Amino acid sequence: MRARIEDRTFVYLNVIRRWVDNRAPSRAGHLARGLERILLPGRTLTIRALVKVVSDAKYFHTTITRGIYEDGKLVRSRTWKEAIPRDFQ
């Protein structure tokens, strides 16, 4: 998707992939990649995100990574990881 507001252009792109192992349904996953680009006069900001959730019989293993770039150069990046026990409620 692309949008323009005055002298700024916003570009968005998201890709999502999901899967399940039919022989072992507890093994499943979700992978999402997102990109937001903001074109400003004289510079470009890009925000990239990756969300990964993979499950097994006992946990949901989650990883989220986000990076902020200015004119193609990484400014900040952060990754969060957590194993969330299945609750079976």
N, C-alpha and C positions, 0 to 999 in steps of 0.2 A: 504494500500500500504506500502511496505517496501523497503528501499534502503540502500545501504552500500557504504560509501566513506572512504577509508583507514580504520582507526580504529573507525569510527563513524557509527552508525546505526540510520536511520530516519524511524519512523513509523507514518503513517497518517491514520486517521479514521474520516469520516464525515457522519452524518445521518441527513436527511432533511425530514420534514413532513409538508404537506400543507393541508388545509381544507377550505371548504366553506359551509355555511348553505344554502341549496337549497331553503328554504322558505324565507330567508332574506339574499340575496347575499352580502349585505354590511358587514355582519358579516363573516369574513374570517380570516385566520391566516397562519403564516409561522413560523416554529420552526426548527432551525438548531443547531446542536451540532457538535463541531469539537475538535479533539485532535491531537496534534503533540507531539511525544516523541522523544527525542534525547538521544541516549545512547552513553556516552563518557567513556573513561577509568576512572574509579573511581567515576563517578557520572551520574545521570540521570536527564535530564530536561524535564518537561512536561508542555505544554501550552494547556489550555482548554478554549474554547469559546462557548458561548451560545448566539444566536441571536433569538429574539422573536418579531414578528410583528403581532399584532392583530388589526383588524379594526372594526369600527362601522359606523353608518351613517355619522358621522361628522369628525372622526379622524382615523389616523393610530397611534396606541400606540406601540412604539418601546422600547425595552430593549436589551442592549448588555452587557454581562458580560465576562470578560477575567481574567483568573488566571494563574499565573506562579508558578510552583512547582519545587523545587530542592530536589531530593531523597525523594519524597513523601510529603515534608513539604512546605506549602504555603509560598511563598516569597513575592508576590504582587498580588493584586486583584483590579479590578476597574469595576464599573458598570456605564453605561450611560443610561438615560431614556429621552424620548422625546415624546410628543404628537404632531403629524404633521397634521394640518388641511387638509382635502380633498379639492382639488382645482377645480375639475370637469371641467377641460378645455378640 
